[in-house]
Amino acid sequence: MTNKEAYERDLKEITEAINTLLAAVPQAKNKKQEAEREKLEYIASQAIANLECMSNDYIVKEVEELPVTQSSTPEPFKRPSAYERTRAAVHATGNRWAIENFHATHG
């Protein structure tokens, strides 16, 4: 059995369980119970719709192994310059005049 088949089987079992639980809810005898049953039916229909979407969205991709690179040492961390840190801080404030002033001052 493939992963996709197992996934789809699990979704089908969950759908059947939802339907079984909904069937176990007694028929309404008054308006309050009828409203509760309608709410449960709505929730069940939403859950089943989500499961159907999950079934349709399932995509199996074969994962290829990445080639081993010759260099096993990572690039050293490059600390941002004072200009880059200041620019980021000014832009983070969102202050339009501060940003304009920064660009006017630092070109």
Secondary structure as GFF3:
##gff-version 3
##sequence-region A 1 107
A	DSSP	alpha_helix	3	24	.	.	.	ID=ss1
A	DSSP	alpha_helix	31	57	.	.	.	ID=ss2
A	DSSP	alpha_helix	82	93	.	.	.	ID=ss3
A	DSSP	alpha_helix	96	106	.	.	.	ID=ss4
###
